[in-house]
Amino acid sequence: MRNKHDIKLLLSAQRALLGEIPPRLRSVSFDLSPDGEELKARFEFDGDPTDDELECASVVMTNILVDYSQNHRKYDEEFISLPYPKKPSFLRLIAFYRNEDKWTS
């Protein structure tokens, strides 16, 4: 079950992702400790991310962290190359998942 920290993070992530999703970004997911103080972010790209794509992910994380008045005890982010059709390996909280149905290609 999601707690108040999970909900705050997901709402913050949705706002932060607006206008920052490059076409090759496949998913964005998070793990958060029960007290909301340890944050892990995972960005999965369709191939090796470019500098511009990494910058988009960095902007997203900056905008998420701005929503918190205090620093996290621990913070980590991963930028993973995961070419389609490999299956994404989500963390516990999924904020974005690209539609990869055949009819969209």
Residue frames relative to the residue before (quaternion, step in Angstrom):
aa qw qx qy qz dx dy dz
M 1.0000 0.0000 0.0000 0.0000 0.00 0.00 0.00
R 0.4458 -0.6964 0.5015 0.2546 3.56 -1.03 0.81
N 0.2545 -0.7569 0.5813 0.1563 3.53 -1.08 0.78
K 0.7463 -0.4093 0.2693 0.4505 3.59 -1.28 0.04
H 0.6283 0.5345 -0.3414 0.4505 3.61 1.08 -0.62
D 0.6218 0.5357 -0.3282 0.4676 3.58 1.05 -0.80
I 0.6793 0.5010 -0.2860 0.4536 3.56 0.86 -0.99
K 0.6385 0.5186 -0.3250 0.4666 3.59 0.96 -0.84
L 0.6626 0.5054 -0.3051 0.4610 3.59 0.93 -0.89
L 0.6776 0.4913 -0.3042 0.4549 3.61 0.84 -0.90
L 0.6472 0.4980 -0.3221 0.4789 3.61 0.98 -0.75
S 0.6409 0.5149 -0.3133 0.4754 3.57 0.99 -0.82
A 0.6581 0.5139 -0.3047 0.4581 3.59 0.95 -0.88
Q 0.6352 0.5287 -0.3394 0.4493 3.60 0.94 -0.81
R 0.6595 0.4911 -0.3023 0.4822 3.57 0.96 -0.85
A 0.6837 0.5072 -0.2845 0.4408 3.58 0.89 -0.96
L 0.6631 0.5247 -0.3018 0.4404 3.59 1.09 -0.66
L 0.5022 0.6651 -0.4301 0.3470 3.60 1.17 -0.42
G 0.8513 0.0975 -0.1107 0.5036 3.56 -0.72 1.11
E 0.6922 0.4771 -0.2725 0.4679 3.61 1.25 0.07
I 0.5261 0.6386 -0.4108 0.3828 3.61 1.22 0.30
P 0.2177 -0.7753 0.5783 0.1309 3.60 -0.39 1.19
P 0.6711 -0.5480 0.3153 0.3871 3.62 -1.11 0.61
R 0.7330 0.4342 -0.2508 0.4596 3.61 1.00 -0.68
L 0.4682 0.6392 -0.4690 0.3902 3.61 1.23 0.20
R 0.2339 -0.8099 0.5279 0.1031 3.57 -0.61 1.14
S 0.8085 -0.1209 0.1050 0.5663 3.58 0.94 -0.81
V 0.1295 -0.7307 0.6635 0.0952 3.49 -1.38 0.44
S 0.1068 0.7938 -0.5903 0.0998 3.56 -0.72 1.05
F 0.2365 -0.7816 0.5712 0.0830 3.52 -1.28 0.49
D 0.1296 -0.7042 0.6799 0.1583 3.47 -1.40 0.26
L 0.0520 -0.7981 0.5993 -0.0344 3.53 -0.97 0.90
S 0.4693 -0.6669 0.4960 0.2983 3.56 -0.92 0.89
P 0.6679 -0.5266 0.3402 0.4011 3.61 -1.15 0.49
D 0.7143 0.4230 -0.2660 0.4899 3.61 1.09 -0.61
G 0.5191 -0.6850 0.3834 0.3380 3.59 1.31 0.09
E 0.5733 0.6446 -0.3526 0.3626 3.60 1.24 0.09
E 0.7288 0.3212 -0.2200 0.5632 3.62 1.22 -0.30
L 0.0524 -0.8279 0.5553 -0.0587 3.54 -0.53 1.27
K 0.0188 -0.7590 0.6508 0.0062 3.54 -1.04 0.87
A 0.1108 -0.7930 0.5981 0.0350 3.57 -0.90 0.97
R 0.0860 -0.7823 0.6155 0.0422 3.57 -1.09 0.74
F 0.0864 -0.7616 0.6421 0.0111 3.55 -0.86 1.11
E 0.0930 -0.8034 0.5876 0.0249 3.59 -0.65 1.12
F 0.1485 -0.8082 0.5696 0.0195 3.52 -0.79 1.16
D 0.4814 -0.6298 0.5311 0.2994 3.53 -1.27 0.55
G 0.7896 0.0212 -0.0695 0.6093 3.57 0.35 1.31
D 0.7048 -0.4361 0.3272 0.4539 3.55 -1.30 0.00
P 0.4192 -0.7239 0.4834 0.2582 3.60 -0.73 1.01
T 0.4277 -0.6757 0.5406 0.2611 3.55 -1.09 0.78
D 0.6771 -0.4603 0.3631 0.4448 3.57 -1.28 0.14
D 0.6461 0.5179 -0.3227 0.4585 3.60 0.99 -0.79
E 0.6571 0.4984 -0.3138 0.4705 3.60 0.99 -0.78
L 0.6365 0.5092 -0.3251 0.4795 3.58 1.04 -0.72
E 0.6169 0.5398 -0.3399 0.4609 3.57 1.09 -0.70
C 0.6183 0.5325 -0.3413 0.4665 3.62 1.03 -0.77
A 0.6627 0.4956 -0.3040 0.4719 3.59 0.92 -0.90
S 0.6387 0.5296 -0.3193 0.4579 3.57 1.02 -0.78
V 0.6338 0.5175 -0.3213 0.4767 3.58 1.02 -0.80
V 0.6229 0.5355 -0.3352 0.4613 3.58 0.99 -0.83
M 0.6947 0.4729 -0.2856 0.4608 3.59 0.81 -0.97
T 0.6211 0.5324 -0.3437 0.4611 3.59 1.00 -0.75
N 0.6857 0.4847 -0.2839 0.4630 3.58 0.91 -0.91
I 0.6165 0.5151 -0.3479 0.4833 3.59 1.11 -0.55
L 0.6966 0.4889 -0.2827 0.4426 3.58 0.81 -0.99
V 0.5792 0.5853 -0.3661 0.4335 3.59 1.17 -0.55
D 0.6275 0.5601 -0.3291 0.4293 3.59 1.15 -0.58
Y 0.6822 0.4509 -0.2793 0.5033 3.57 1.25 -0.23
S 0.4011 -0.7485 0.4809 0.2181 3.56 -0.73 1.06
Q 0.7652 0.2492 -0.1650 0.5702 3.57 1.15 -0.48
N 0.5764 -0.5966 0.4312 0.3547 3.55 -1.20 0.49
H 0.4969 -0.6181 0.5109 0.3316 3.51 -1.22 0.49
R 0.5725 -0.5829 0.4561 0.3527 3.54 -1.17 0.62
K 0.7811 -0.0077 0.0472 0.6226 3.56 1.08 -0.83
Y 0.0040 -0.7928 0.6075 -0.0487 3.55 -0.98 0.92
D 0.0649 0.7880 -0.6065 0.0838 3.57 -0.89 0.96
E 0.0449 -0.7827 0.6193 0.0418 3.55 -1.14 0.64
E 0.1823 -0.7678 0.6093 0.0780 3.52 -1.16 0.77
F 0.1252 -0.7442 0.6520 0.0732 3.54 -1.12 0.79
I 0.0468 -0.8498 0.5224 -0.0527 3.54 -0.24 1.32
S 0.3065 -0.6991 0.6181 0.1879 3.52 -1.12 0.84
L 0.1286 0.7854 -0.5872 0.1478 3.56 -0.54 1.20
P 0.1784 -0.8342 0.5119 0.1008 3.59 0.24 1.25
Y 0.5095 -0.6015 0.5232 0.3239 3.53 -1.13 0.79
P 0.6316 -0.1148 -0.7651 -0.0494 1.77 -2.05 1.46
K 0.2844 0.7538 -0.5487 0.2233 3.63 1.09 0.41
K 0.4871 -0.6812 0.4738 0.2726 3.56 -1.07 0.81
P 0.4947 -0.6570 0.4782 0.3082 3.59 -0.93 0.85
S 0.2533 -0.7389 0.6038 0.1594 3.55 -1.20 0.58
F 0.1610 -0.8502 0.4989 0.0479 3.52 0.28 1.35
L 0.3908 -0.6116 0.6201 0.2980 3.48 -1.34 0.42
R 0.7830 -0.4037 0.2182 0.4199 3.61 -1.30 0.15
L 0.7859 0.2576 -0.1274 0.5474 3.62 0.95 -0.85
I 0.1631 -0.8030 0.5699 0.0621 3.59 -0.51 1.18
A 0.1613 -0.8033 0.5700 0.0622 3.56 -0.69 1.14
F 0.7966 0.0275 0.0070 0.6038 3.60 1.15 -0.58
Y 0.0761 0.7595 -0.6433 0.0594 3.54 -1.09 0.85
R 0.3964 -0.7443 0.4967 0.2052 3.57 -0.55 1.23
N 0.4528 -0.6503 0.5354 0.2923 3.57 -1.07 0.79
E 0.0202 -0.8195 0.5718 -0.0327 3.57 -0.64 1.15
D 0.2594 0.7643 -0.5387 0.2417 3.56 1.13 0.63
K 0.6213 -0.5820 0.3779 0.3641 3.58 -1.09 0.73
W 0.6514 0.5439 -0.3341 0.4100 3.61 0.97 -0.75
T 0.6567 0.5152 -0.3263 0.4437 3.63 1.18 -0.31
S 0.6541 0.5303 -0.3297 0.4269 3.61 1.20 -0.21
